[in-house]
């Protein structure tokens, strides 16, 4: 394993890291490693955060959406003359 030293960490970044460390209840080292893994997509599945929305509608909800937005598919002939 490699050891890294990070110098000149801005105060606001240090405060954010310390807050995240406390929130997670882990060491600062583990918190930084977890954040680096997550942000760089190393050893974890990367996500844009939209996966929780995909396929989340029931069939009834989809049908309701189709009904409500169906008007957008109609062409107003008067406007296109």
C-alpha positions as protocol buffer text, in pm:
chain_id: "A"
residue {
  index: 1
  type: UNK
  ca { x: 0 y: 0 z: 0 }
}
residue {
  index: 2
  type: UNK
  ca { x: 113 y: 349 z: -80 }
}
residue {
  index: 3
  type: UNK
  ca { x: 116 y: 633 z: 173 }
}
residue {
  index: 4
  type: UNK
  ca { x: 23 y: 982 z: 56 }
}
residue {
  index: 5
  type: UNK
  ca { x: 70 y: 1315 z: 226 }
}
residue {
  index: 6
  type: UNK
  ca { x: -153 y: 1603 z: 127 }
}
residue {
  index: 7
  type: UNK
  ca { x: -24 y: 1950 z: 207 }
}
residue {
  index: 8
  type: UNK
  ca { x: -189 y: 2292 z: 216 }
}
residue {
  index: 9
  type: UNK
  ca { x: -542 y: 2165 z: 275 }
}
residue {
  index: 10
  type: UNK
  ca { x: -769 y: 2473 z: 282 }
}
residue {
  index: 11
  type: UNK
  ca { x: -954 y: 2529 z: 609 }
}
residue {
  index: 12
  type: UNK
  ca { x: -1299 y: 2491 z: 451 }
}
residue {
  index: 13
  type: UNK
  ca { x: -1201 y: 2156 z: 299 }
}
residue {
  index: 14
  type: UNK
  ca { x: -1058 y: 2039 z: 630 }
}
residue {
  index: 15
  type: UNK
  ca { x: -1378 y: 2138 z: 807 }
}
residue {
  index: 16
  type: UNK
  ca { x: -1587 y: 1955 z: 547 }
}
residue {
  index: 17
  type: UNK
  ca { x: -1372 y: 1642 z: 579 }
}
residue {
  index: 18
  type: UNK
  ca { x: -1390 y: 1654 z: 959 }
}
residue {
  index: 19
  type: UNK
  ca { x: -1767 y: 1693 z: 941 }
}
residue {
  index: 20
  type: UNK
  ca { x: -1797 y: 1400 z: 702 }
}
residue {
  index: 21
  type: UNK
  ca { x: -1567 y: 1193 z: 924 }
}
residue {
  index: 22
  type: UNK
  ca { x: -1788 y: 1263 z: 1225 }
}
residue {
  index: 23
  type: UNK
  ca { x: -2106 y: 1193 z: 1029 }
}
residue {
  index: 24
  type: UNK
  ca { x: -1973 y: 856 z: 912 }
}
residue {
  index: 25
  type: UNK
  ca { x: -1817 y: 770 z: 1245 }
}
residue {
  index: 26
  type: UNK
  ca { x: -1495 y: 659 z: 1077 }
}
residue {
  index: 27
  type: UNK
  ca { x: -1134 y: 773 z: 1087 }
}
residue {
  index: 28
  type: UNK
  ca { x: -1026 y: 1065 z: 871 }
}
residue {
  index: 29
  type: UNK
  ca { x: -808 y: 827 z: 670 }
}
residue {
  index: 30
  type: UNK
  ca { x: -1099 y: 591 z: 601 }
}
residue {
  index: 31
  type: UNK
  ca { x: -1328 y: 880 z: 516 }
}
residue {
  index: 32
  type: UNK
  ca { x: -1082 y: 1020 z: 262 }
}
residue {
  index: 33
  type: UNK
  ca { x: -1024 y: 676 z: 110 }
}
residue {
  index: 34
  type: UNK
  ca { x: -1399 y: 614 z: 82 }
}
residue {
  index: 35
  type: UNK
  ca { x: -1456 y: 954 z: -80 }
}
residue {
  index: 36
  type: UNK
  ca { x: -1171 y: 902 z: -327 }
}
residue {
  index: 37
  type: UNK
  ca { x: -1302 y: 555 z: -418 }
}
residue {
  index: 38
  type: UNK
  ca { x: -1650 y: 694 z: -467 }
}
residue {
  index: 39
  type: UNK
  ca { x: -1555 y: 999 z: -670 }
}
residue {
  index: 40
  type: UNK
  ca { x: -1300 y: 822 z: -888 }
}
residue {
  index: 41
  type: UNK
  ca { x: -1517 y: 517 z: -940 }
}
residue {
  index: 42
  type: UNK
  ca { x: -1248 y: 278 z: -819 }
}
residue {
  index: 43
  type: UNK
  ca { x: -1385 y: -41 z: -671 }
}
residue {
  index: 44
  type: UNK
  ca { x: -1742 y: 88 z: -666 }
}
residue {
  index: 45
  type: UNK
  ca { x: -2023 y: 110 z: -915 }
}
residue {
  index: 46
  type: UNK
  ca { x: -2043 y: 467 z: -1043 }
}
residue {
  index: 47
  type: UNK
  ca { x: -2382 y: 628 z: -1054 }
}
residue {
  index: 48
  type: UNK
  ca { x: -2517 y: 961 z: -1168 }
}
residue {
  index: 49
  type: UNK
  ca { x: -2781 y: 938 z: -897 }
}
residue {
  index: 50
  type: UNK
  ca { x: -3066 y: 886 z: -1140 }
}
residue {
  index: 51
  type: UNK
  ca { x: -3084 y: 510 z: -1106 }
}
residue {
  index: 52
  type: UNK
  ca { x: -3328 y: 539 z: -819 }
}
residue {
  index: 53
  type: UNK
  ca { x: -3571 y: 709 z: -1058 }
}
residue {
  index: 54
  type: UNK
  ca { x: -3543 y: 465 z: -1347 }
}
residue {
  index: 55
  type: UNK
  ca { x: -3830 y: 223 z: -1363 }
}
residue {
  index: 56
  type: UNK
  ca { x: -3983 y: 369 z: -1050 }
}
residue {
  index: 57
  type: UNK
  ca { x: -4327 y: 422 z: -1201 }
}
residue {
  index: 58
  type: UNK
  ca { x: -4597 y: 164 z: -1171 }
}
residue {
  index: 59
  type: UNK
  ca { x: -4798 y: 76 z: -1482 }
}
residue {
  index: 60
  type: UNK
  ca { x: -5087 y: 285 z: -1351 }
}
residue {
  index: 61
  type: UNK
  ca { x: -4861 y: 586 z: -1295 }
}
residue {
  index: 62
  type: UNK
  ca { x: -4719 y: 553 z: -1646 }
}
residue {
  index: 63
  type: UNK
  ca { x: -5067 y: 537 z: -1796 }
}
residue {
  index: 64
  type: UNK
  ca { x: -5167 y: 847 z: -1599 }
}
residue {
  index: 65
  type: UNK
  ca { x: -4856 y: 1028 z: -1724 }
}
residue {
  index: 66
  type: UNK
  ca { x: -4938 y: 929 z: -2082 }
}
residue {
  index: 67
  type: UNK
  ca { x: -5292 y: 1061 z: -2046 }
}
residue {
  index: 68
  type: UNK
  ca { x: -5185 y: 1393 z: -1896 }
}
residue {
  index: 69
  type: UNK
  ca { x: -4905 y: 1457 z: -2147 }
}
residue {
  index: 70
  type: UNK
  ca { x: -5088 y: 1320 z: -2453 }
}
residue {
  index: 71
  type: UNK
  ca { x: -5200 y: 1672 z: -2543 }
}
residue {
  index: 72
  type: UNK
  ca { x: -4837 y: 1754 z: -2627 }
}
residue {
  index: 73
  type: UNK
  ca { x: -4847 y: 1506 z: -2914 }
}
residue {
  index: 74
  type: UNK
  ca { x: -5136 y: 1680 z: -3090 }
}
residue {
  index: 75
  type: UNK
  ca { x: -5061 y: 1932 z: -3363 }
}
residue {
  index: 76
  type: UNK
  ca { x: -5271 y: 2247 z: -3358 }
}
residue {
  index: 77
  type: UNK
  ca { x: -5352 y: 2290 z: -3727 }
}
residue {
  index: 78
  type: UNK
  ca { x: -5448 y: 2657 z: -3672 }
}
residue {
  index: 79
  type: UNK
  ca { x: -5098 y: 2740 z: -3550 }
}
residue {
  index: 80
  type: UNK
  ca { x: -4935 y: 2580 z: -3856 }
}
residue {
  index: 81
  type: UNK
  ca { x: -5125 y: 2762 z: -4128 }
}
